[in-house]
Amino acid sequence: MALEDALSSRLYPLAVGNFAIGTGMFVTAGLLPPISRDLGISSSAAGQLMTVFALAYALLSPVLAALTARLSRKTLLVVALSVFVFGNVLTALAPTYPLVMATRVIAAAGAAMFTPTASGVANALTAPERRGRALALVMGGLTVSSAIGVPLGTWLGGVSGWRATLWLVSGLGVIGFIGVAAMVPSVRIPTSGRLRERFAPLGDRQVQAVLTTQLLLFAAGFTAYTYIGSLFDLPLPAVLWAWGLGGIVGNQLGGRFTDLYGPRRMVLLGLATSTVFMALIPVANLALPVALVWAFLWGALGWLVAPAQQFRMVGAVPGNVPIGLGLLSSAQYVGLFVAGLAGGAALDWYGRAGVVVLATALGLAALLFTLATYRPAAISPKESVAVG
């Protein structure tokens, strides 16, 4: 128990860093009205702030990973949080929409270096039988941000302006920086600095399947989440709080259940149930109690998938874990990019119904694709290597 507590204490700063990053990215969904009013743009244009962040993350992640391959992982984590904080400070100060968009690229560069590296460090420090829980702890920072950071930032943005929220995100990043510098051990994980080798796993069909599922599931969920402020007539901070609280529960249960039952069951369960809940958005909008229960369950069931997908990628590339997790993060943010563009177009052309139909269709596509490609007989050999 003492050993486990000591390990957790070394992983908590990584979760704090992800908390800051998750708050900085996800809170945009709750700030669309004040951003659009302040900058004189439409809600769909304001939603593109998350889109440009996601695209920059996806494109920069493999490039920055190659450029920083020789750094110790601790040094890289500290640099990453420094860049993330700098980008958010610039966003808070930027006077125009184009400059705000440009500063989101800088913040995304820091996030692109931090999150995959944090998962790689958690994987390196943890025994195989506890890997699912360790990954869930580190990635739990993202889900906790949706339960605490996003509602808090949404409320602060409504009271003091959206720029105040960006100062809050910068402060959270500084706390993560201090924690990593003080508590995370220096870790060197063998990885290639050649950009071509960063993309080598893409030739593996199993890796392709994992990445496609990741892209589709995040495209589905965040088509609805990015524009959730336009889908509900109810108090938005309360709905976001319930969704994030459910995400915390789902992420932690997902890590434990992945260790117990394997990633395939968790991926399929999360995809199937979260797709059903996205289709029920019009029902959830009928009354606040209904919306709170709906949001909690949607968050819990959707976030079951995150630790399982990371565990699945570790099994697909057991000898190249840092690169595999980096590609997984890139696929996730490509999904967010698709969600921002497609969801914005659906909202402009077809209104709320268009967003709900699109999100549900993407969720169904993710489920059907995964059922067709993720077969136990094809996965078990590599997973058996990964879990020892």
Residue pairs with C-beta under 8 A, 6 or more apart in sequence:
4 130
7 125
7 126
7 134
8 137
9 183
10 125
10 183
10 184
10 185
11 122
11 125
11 134
11 137
11 138
12 137
12 179
12 183
13 176
13 179
13 180
13 182
13 183
13 184
14 77
14 118
14 121
14 122
14 138
14 141
14 180
14 184
15 137
15 138
15 139
15 140
15 141
15 144
16 141
16 172
16 175
16 176
16 179
17 77
17 80
17 81
17 114
17 118
17 141
17 173
17 176
17 177
17 179
17 180
18 114
18 115
18 118
18 138
18 139
18 140
18 141
18 142
18 145
19 141
19 142
19 144
19 145
19 148
19 149
19 172
19 176
20 81
20 84
20 141
20 145
20 149
20 169
20 172
20 173
20 175
20 176
21 84
21 110
21 111
21 114
21 115
21 141
21 142
21 145
21 173
22 141
22 142
22 143
22 144
22 145
22 146
22 149
22 150
23 145
23 149
23 150
23 153
23 168
23 169
23 172
24 84
24 88
24 107
24 111
24 166
24 169
24 172
24 173
25 50
25 53
25 54
25 111
26 50
26 142
26 145
26 146
26 149
26 150
26 225
27 149
27 150
27 153
27 154
27 157
27 165
27 169
28 35
28 46
28 47
28 49
28 50
28 53
28 226
29 47
29 50
29 150
29 225
29 226
29 227
29 228
29 229
29 240
30 150
30 151
30 153
30 154
30 157
30 229
30 236
30 237
30 240
31 46
31 153
31 154
31 157
31 162
31 165
32 43
32 46
32 47
32 227
32 229
32 230
33 43
33 158
33 229
34 157
34 158
34 161
34 162
35 41
35 46
35 49
35 162
36 42
36 43
36 45
36 46
38 161
38 162
38 163
39 46
39 96
39 97
39 100
40 97
41 97
42 348
43 227
43 229
43 230
43 347
44 227
44 344
44 345
44 347
44 348
45 97
45 344
47 226
47 227
47 340
47 343
47 344
48 101
48 340
48 341
48 344
49 100
49 101
49 104
50 222
50 226
50 336
50 340
51 226
51 336
51 337
51 339
51 340
51 341
51 344
52 101
52 104
52 105
52 108
53 104
53 105
53 107
53 108
53 111
53 333
53 336
54 108
54 333
54 334
54 335
54 336
54 337
54 339
54 340
55 333
55 334
55 337
56 104
56 105
56 108
56 109
56 112
57 108
57 109
57 111
57 112
57 329
57 330
57 333
57 336
58 112
58 330
58 331
58 333
58 334
58 337
59 330
60 108
60 109
60 112
61 112
61 113
61 116
61 326
61 329
61 330
61 333
62 195
62 198
62 199
62 326
62 327
62 330
63 195
64 109
64 112
64 113
65 113
65 116
65 191
65 198
65 322
65 323
65 326
66 192
66 193
66 194
66 195
66 198
67 193
68 76
68 79
68 113
69 191
69 192
69 193
70 193
71 79
72 186
72 187
72 188
73 117
73 120
73 121
73 124
73 186
73 187
73 188
73 189
74 180
74 181
74 184
74 185
74 186
74 187
75 186
76 113
76 117
77 113
77 114
77 117
77 118
77 121
77 180
77 184
78 177
78 180
78 181
79 113
80 110
80 111
80 112
80 113
80 114
80 117
81 110
81 114
81 173
81 176
81 177
81 180
82 110
82 177
83 106
83 107
83 109
83 110
83 113
84 107
84 109
84 110
84 111
84 114
84 173
85 110
85 170
85 173
85 174
85 177
86 106
86 110
87 103
87 104
87 105
87 106
87 107
87 108
87 109
87 110
88 103
88 107
88 166
88 169
88 170
88 173
89 166
89 167
89 170
90 103
90 106
91 100
91 103
91 104
91 107
91 166
92 163
92 166
92 167
92 170
93 163
94 100
94 102
94 103
110 173
112 329
112 333
115 142
115 329
116 322
116 325
116 326
116 328
116 329
117 322
118 138
119 135
119 138
119 139
119 310
119 325
119 329
120 189
120 321
120 322
120 325
121 138
121 184
121 187
121 189
122 134
122 135
122 137
122 138
123 131
123 134
123 135
123 314
123 321
123 325
124 187
124 189
124 321
125 134
125 185
125 187
126 134
128 386
128 387
128 388
129 259
129 387
129 388
130 259
131 259
131 311
131 314
131 386
131 387
132 254
132 255
132 256
132 258
132 259
132 263
132 307
132 308
132 311
133 255
133 256
133 259
133 307
134 255
135 255
135 307
135 310
135 311
136 251
136 252
136 254
136 255
136 256
136 258
136 306
136 307
137 255
139 251
139 306
139 307
139 310
140 248
140 251
140 252
142 247
142 251
142 306
143 244
143 247
143 248
143 250
143 251
143 299
143 303
143 306
144 244
144 248
145 244
146 240
146 243
146 244
146 247
146 299
147 241
147 243
147 244
147 245
147 246
147 247
147 248
147 299
148 241
148 244
149 169
149 172
150 240
150 241
150 244
151 237
151 238
151 240
151 241
151 244
152 168
153 165
153 168
153 169
154 165
154 236
154 237
154 240
155 237
156 164
156 165
156 168
157 164
157 165
189 321
189 322
191 320
191 322
191 323
192 198
192 323
197 323
198 323
198 326
198 327
199 327
200 320
200 323
201 207
201 316
201 317
201 320
201 323
201 324
201 327
202 208
202 211
202 327
204 316
204 317
206 316
206 378
206 379
206 382
207 313
207 316
207 317
207 324
207 327
209 369
209 370
209 373
209 374
210 309
210 312
210 313
210 316
210 328
211 327
211 328
211 331
212 331
212 369
212 373
213 267
213 271
213 309
213 366
213 369
213 370
213 373
213 374
214 309
214 328
214 331
214 332
214 335
215 331
215 332
215 334
215 335
215 338
216 335
216 362
216 363
216 365
216 366
216 369
217 270
217 271
217 274
217 302
217 305
217 309
217 335
217 363
217 366
218 331
218 332
218 333
218 335
218 336
218 339
219 335
219 336
219 338
219 339
219 342
219 362
219 366
220 274
220 275
220 278
220 335
220 339
220 359
220 360
220 362
220 363
220 365
220 366
221 274
221 278
221 302
221 339
221 359
221 363
222 335
222 336
222 339
222 340
222 343
223 338
223 339
223 342
223 343
223 346
223 355
223 358
223 359
223 362
224 231
224 278
224 281
224 343
224 355
224 356
224 359
225 243
225 339
226 336
226 339
226 340
226 343
226 344
227 343
227 344
227 347
227 355
228 236
228 239
228 240
229 236
230 347
230 352
230 355
231 281
231 285
231 352
231 355
231 356
232 239
232 284
232 285
232 291
233 285
234 285
234 287
234 288
234 291
235 288
238 288
238 291
238 292
239 291
239 292
239 295
240 295
242 291
242 292
242 293
242 295
242 296
242 299
243 295
243 296
243 298
243 299
244 299
245 296
245 299
246 295
246 296
246 297
246 298
246 299
246 300
246 301
246 303
247 299
247 300
247 302
247 303
248 303
249 296
249 299
249 300
250 270
250 299
250 300
250 301
250 302
250 303
250 304
251 303
251 304
251 306
251 307
253 300
253 304
254 266
254 270
254 303
254 304
254 305
254 306
254 307
254 308
255 307
257 265
257 266
257 304
258 266
258 307
258 308
258 311
262 383
263 307
263 308
263 309
263 311
263 312
263 315
263 383
264 308
264 312
264 374
264 376
264 379
266 304
266 305
266 307
266 308
267 305
267 308
267 309
267 312
267 370
267 374
268 367
268 370
268 371
268 374
269 301
269 304
270 301
270 302
270 303
270 304
270 305
270 308
271 305
271 363
271 366
271 367
271 370
272 367
273 297
273 301
274 298
274 301
274 302
274 305
274 363
275 360
275 363
275 364
275 366
275 367
277 294
277 297
277 298
277 301
277 302
278 298
278 356
278 359
278 360
278 363
279 356
279 360
280 294
281 294
281 356
281 359
282 352
282 353
282 356
283 290
283 294
284 290
284 291
284 294
284 295
285 291
309 328
310 325
310 328
311 386
312 374
312 379
312 383
313 321
313 324
313 325
313 327
313 328
314 321
314 324
314 325
314 386
315 379
315 382
315 383
315 385
315 386
315 387
316 324
316 382
317 323
317 324
318 382
318 385
318 386
342 358
342 362
343 355
343 358
343 359
346 354
346 355
346 357
346 358
347 354
347 355
350 357
